[in-house]
Amino acid sequence: MDLASVFGLLGAITASTIFFPQVWTAYKTKRTKDLAWLTIIIGILNGFFWIAYGFMKSDPFIYVTNILLFTATVALATLKRKYDKKK
C-alpha cells in the first residue's frame, strides 16, 4: 500500500465516522431538539451524490466511506424524527 492509499484510507475512516458520535449521543440521551433538519438533509444528499460518484468512478474509497456516512446520517434523521415527537 502506497502513502497515498494510506492517507485515503485514514481519510475514509475519519470521514465515515463523523456522525456516529452524534447518533450515539442522540440514542443515549433521547434528545435531538438541537439538531438542525437542514444539516441532516444536506448530509443525506451529500452522501447520496458521493456514493453515486464513487460508483461511477469505481473508487471504493469514495463509495464505501459515503455509504457509512449516509447510513449514520439516516440513523440520525430517524432518531430526530422519533425523539422530536416526544415532548
Z-matrix of the N, CA and C atoms (Angstrom, degrees):
N
C 1 1.467
C 2 1.530 1 107.55
N 3 1.325 2 116.32 1 126.28
C 4 1.458 3 120.09 2 179.80
C 5 1.530 4 110.88 3 -82.38
N 6 1.315 5 115.85 4 170.82
C 7 1.465 6 121.96 5 -176.12
C 8 1.525 7 111.88 6 -60.84
N 9 1.327 8 117.30 7 -38.88
C 10 1.465 9 120.47 8 179.16
C 11 1.528 10 110.48 9 -62.52
N 12 1.317 11 117.94 10 -39.88
C 13 1.468 12 121.66 11 178.32
C 14 1.525 13 111.62 12 -66.84
N 15 1.325 14 116.79 13 -37.22
C 16 1.467 15 120.75 14 176.99
C 17 1.525 16 109.72 15 -62.43
N 18 1.333 17 116.71 16 -46.84
C 19 1.466 18 119.77 17 178.11
C 20 1.528 19 111.17 18 -64.79
N 21 1.335 20 117.04 19 -38.51
C 22 1.457 21 120.32 20 176.43
C 23 1.516 22 111.61 21 -62.07
N 24 1.318 23 117.12 22 -42.80
C 25 1.463 24 121.71 23 178.63
C 26 1.526 25 111.27 24 -65.08
N 27 1.318 26 117.00 25 -45.37
C 28 1.467 27 120.19 26 178.74
C 29 1.535 28 111.06 27 -64.08
N 30 1.317 29 116.63 28 -40.45
C 31 1.467 30 120.39 29 176.25
C 32 1.521 31 111.15 30 -63.02
N 33 1.315 32 116.21 31 -41.48
C 34 1.467 33 120.92 32 179.45
C 35 1.526 34 110.64 33 -63.49
N 36 1.318 35 117.26 34 -42.63
C 37 1.468 36 121.02 35 -179.46
C 38 1.522 37 110.63 36 -64.65
N 39 1.326 38 117.04 37 -47.85
C 40 1.468 39 118.80 38 -178.31
C 41 1.526 40 111.98 39 -68.05
N 42 1.331 41 117.62 40 -39.70
C 43 1.468 42 120.26 41 179.91
C 44 1.520 43 111.31 42 -66.66
N 45 1.321 44 117.00 43 -39.98
C 46 1.461 45 119.45 44 -175.97
C 47 1.521 46 112.92 45 -73.10
N 48 1.308 47 117.26 46 -15.63
C 49 1.469 48 119.74 47 179.81
C 50 1.523 49 113.50 48 -101.52
N 51 1.312 50 117.19 49 6.25
C 52 1.465 51 121.78 50 -174.10
C 53 1.531 52 113.72 51 -55.95
N 54 1.328 53 118.35 52 -42.39
C 55 1.459 54 120.90 53 -175.72
C 56 1.523 55 113.92 54 -93.87
N 57 1.324 56 118.82 55 -11.42
C 58 1.463 57 120.01 56 -175.74
C 59 1.536 58 113.97 57 -61.71
N 60 1.341 59 120.41 58 -38.49
C 61 1.472 60 118.75 59 175.42
C 62 1.533 61 112.11 60 -61.49
N 63 1.335 62 116.93 61 -37.91
C 64 1.461 63 120.59 62 179.11
C 65 1.524 64 110.64 63 -68.34
N 66 1.331 65 117.10 64 -39.69
C 67 1.468 66 121.35 65 177.41
C 68 1.519 67 109.27 66 -61.64
N 69 1.326 68 116.88 67 -46.24
C 70 1.470 69 121.14 68 -179.54
C 71 1.531 70 110.99 69 -61.87
N 72 1.323 71 116.94 70 -45.15
C 73 1.465 72 120.86 71 179.92
C 74 1.524 73 110.71 72 -63.18
N 75 1.318 74 117.40 73 -43.86
C 76 1.470 75 120.95 74 179.33
C 77 1.525 76 110.55 75 -63.11
N 78 1.319 77 116.50 76 -41.76
C 79 1.468 78 120.67 77 179.40
C 80 1.528 79 110.88 78 -64.99
N 81 1.313 80 115.89 79 -43.36
C 82 1.468 81 121.45 80 -176.99
C 83 1.530 82 112.37 81 -69.46
N 84 1.331 83 116.66 82 -44.22
C 85 1.469 84 120.31 83 -174.89
C 86 1.526 85 112.83 84 -90.05
N 87 1.337 86 116.19 85 -16.87
C 88 1.470 87 121.96 86 -176.88
C 89 1.532 88 111.02 87 61.57
N 90 1.348 89 116.49 88 29.12
C 91 1.463 90 122.11 89 179.39
C 92 1.528 91 109.83 90 -125.37
N 93 1.321 92 115.57 91 127.18
C 94 1.468 93 120.83 92 178.29
C 95 1.530 94 111.43 93 -136.38
N 96 1.300 95 116.31 94 9.91
C 97 1.466 96 121.63 95 -175.77
C 98 1.530 97 112.50 96 -54.61
N 99 1.325 98 117.39 97 -36.84
C 100 1.458 99 121.25 98 -175.55
C 101 1.528 100 114.05 99 -84.84
N 102 1.321 101 117.26 100 -0.58
C 103 1.464 102 120.12 101 177.78
C 104 1.529 103 109.27 102 -86.75
N 105 1.317 104 116.14 103 133.32
C 106 1.463 105 120.87 104 -178.31
C 107 1.525 106 110.11 105 -87.16
N 108 1.335 107 115.58 106 130.10
C 109 1.459 108 120.43 107 176.85
C 110 1.523 109 111.27 108 -59.23
N 111 1.324 110 117.16 109 -37.90
C 112 1.464 111 120.39 110 -177.63
C 113 1.527 112 110.73 111 -60.61
N 114 1.307 113 117.09 112 -41.89
C 115 1.465 114 120.99 113 178.52
C 116 1.528 115 110.72 114 -62.69
N 117 1.318 116 116.52 115 -42.10
C 118 1.462 117 120.99 116 179.66
C 119 1.524 118 110.56 117 -65.42
N 120 1.317 119 116.91 118 -44.47
C 121 1.469 120 120.83 119 179.97
C 122 1.534 121 110.62 120 -63.72
N 123 1.319 122 117.12 121 -43.52
C 124 1.466 123 120.53 122 177.38
C 125 1.525 124 109.77 123 -62.26
N 126 1.325 125 117.65 124 -39.98
C 127 1.469 126 121.35 125 177.80
C 128 1.519 127 112.33 126 -62.19
N 129 1.322 128 117.11 127 -40.90
C 130 1.469 129 121.30 128 178.33
C 131 1.529 130 110.27 129 -66.00
N 132 1.326 131 117.20 130 -46.50
C 133 1.460 132 120.57 131 178.13
C 134 1.527 133 111.37 132 -62.40
N 135 1.313 134 116.65 133 -43.62
C 136 1.461 135 122.02 134 178.36
C 137 1.531 136 110.21 135 -57.14
N 138 1.326 137 116.17 136 -47.74
C 139 1.459 138 120.02 137 179.17
C 140 1.517 139 111.99 138 -60.97
N 141 1.320 140 116.57 139 -44.98
C 142 1.465 141 121.09 140 -179.76
C 143 1.530 142 111.26 141 -59.25
N 144 1.325 143 116.27 142 -47.82
C 145 1.466 144 120.05 143 -178.00
C 146 1.533 145 111.77 144 -65.00
N 147 1.339 146 117.08 145 -41.60
C 148 1.461 147 120.08 146 179.95
C 149 1.527 148 111.75 147 -69.41
N 150 1.326 149 117.28 148 -34.70
C 151 1.470 150 120.27 149 176.60
C 152 1.530 151 109.07 150 -63.33
N 153 1.321 152 116.62 151 -47.69
C 154 1.461 153 120.45 152 178.91
C 155 1.529 154 110.72 153 -59.51
N 156 1.309 155 116.46 154 -45.86
C 157 1.461 156 120.94 155 179.56
C 158 1.529 157 110.66 156 -62.14
N 159 1.311 158 116.90 157 -44.41
C 160 1.462 159 121.10 158 -179.97
C 161 1.517 160 112.61 159 -60.37
N 162 1.344 161 116.24 160 -41.48
C 163 1.458 162 119.04 161 177.21
C 164 1.529 163 111.08 162 -68.19
N 165 1.325 164 117.32 163 -39.48
C 166 1.462 165 120.26 164 178.77
C 167 1.526 166 111.70 165 -63.03
N 168 1.309 167 116.60 166 -34.39
C 169 1.467 168 121.95 167 179.81
C 170 1.528 169 112.06 168 -91.61
N 171 1.331 170 117.07 169 -2.72
C 172 1.472 171 122.29 170 -176.99
C 173 1.527 172 111.19 171 54.39
N 174 1.322 173 115.93 172 45.10
C 175 1.464 174 121.83 173 -177.63
C 176 1.522 175 109.95 174 -114.97
N 177 1.338 176 117.17 175 101.50
C 178 1.466 177 119.41 176 -177.84
C 179 1.527 178 113.56 177 -64.50
N 180 1.329 179 118.29 178 -27.83
C 181 1.461 180 119.33 179 176.24
C 182 1.526 181 110.16 180 -58.21
N 183 1.313 182 116.63 181 -38.36
C 184 1.461 183 120.72 182 -178.35
C 185 1.520 184 111.20 183 -79.14
N 186 1.329 185 118.84 184 -51.56
C 187 1.460 186 118.08 185 -172.87
C 188 1.521 187 113.45 186 -75.29
N 189 1.320 188 119.84 187 -35.54
C 190 1.472 189 119.70 188 178.31
C 191 1.522 190 110.28 189 -67.19
N 192 1.327 191 116.00 190 -45.19
C 193 1.467 192 120.41 191 177.64
C 194 1.519 193 110.86 192 -54.89
N 195 1.303 194 116.19 193 -47.07
C 196 1.452 195 119.71 194 -174.05
C 197 1.520 196 113.41 195 -79.39
N 198 1.307 197 118.37 196 -23.22
C 199 1.470 198 120.11 197 170.86
C 200 1.524 199 109.02 198 -64.08
N 201 1.325 200 117.07 199 -43.11
C 202 1.472 201 120.63 200 177.93
C 203 1.529 202 111.00 201 -65.31
N 204 1.319 203 116.33 202 -44.43
C 205 1.467 204 120.92 203 178.85
C 206 1.523 205 110.91 204 -64.06
N 207 1.312 206 117.45 205 -42.90
C 208 1.466 207 122.64 206 177.78
C 209 1.535 208 110.18 207 -60.69
N 210 1.324 209 116.71 208 -44.43
C 211 1.467 210 121.56 209 179.28
C 212 1.527 211 111.20 210 -60.36
N 213 1.318 212 116.67 211 -45.41
C 214 1.463 213 120.34 212 178.99
C 215 1.523 214 111.41 213 -64.34
N 216 1.317 215 117.53 214 -39.37
C 217 1.463 216 121.15 215 -179.49
C 218 1.526 217 110.93 216 -67.91
N 219 1.325 218 117.14 217 -40.53
C 220 1.471 219 120.47 218 176.29
C 221 1.530 220 109.88 219 -64.68
N 222 1.324 221 117.27 220 -39.48
C 223 1.474 222 120.29 221 176.61
C 224 1.528 223 110.16 222 -61.66
N 225 1.317 224 117.00 223 -41.48
C 226 1.459 225 121.09 224 178.26
C 227 1.527 226 110.86 225 -63.71
N 228 1.324 227 117.48 226 -41.64
C 229 1.462 228 121.22 227 177.39
C 230 1.527 229 110.39 228 -63.03
N 231 1.322 230 116.69 229 -40.77
C 232 1.466 231 121.12 230 179.02
C 233 1.523 232 110.71 231 -63.04
N 234 1.324 233 116.45 232 -44.37
C 235 1.470 234 119.98 233 178.66
C 236 1.528 235 111.09 234 -65.65
N 237 1.321 236 117.29 235 -40.51
C 238 1.471 237 119.88 236 179.17
C 239 1.517 238 110.21 237 -62.54
N 240 1.318 239 115.79 238 -44.65
C 241 1.471 240 119.09 239 179.00
C 242 1.525 241 111.03 240 -61.26
N 243 1.310 242 116.51 241 -41.50
C 244 1.467 243 121.61 242 -178.27
C 245 1.530 244 111.62 243 -69.10
N 246 1.316 245 116.73 244 -49.23
C 247 1.471 246 120.22 245 -172.79
C 248 1.526 247 114.18 246 -83.90
N 249 1.320 248 118.58 247 -22.88
C 250 1.460 249 119.53 248 176.82
C 251 1.523 250 111.90 249 -69.90
N 252 1.315 251 117.37 250 -21.83
C 253 1.465 252 121.65 251 178.48
C 254 1.511 253 111.43 252 -73.80
N 255 1.332 254 116.54 253 -25.46
C 256 1.467 255 120.04 254 -179.03
C 257 1.521 256 109.22 255 -84.30
N 258 1.317 257 115.39 256 119.33
C 259 1.463 258 118.85 257 -179.22
C 260 1.502 259 110.42 258 -132.04
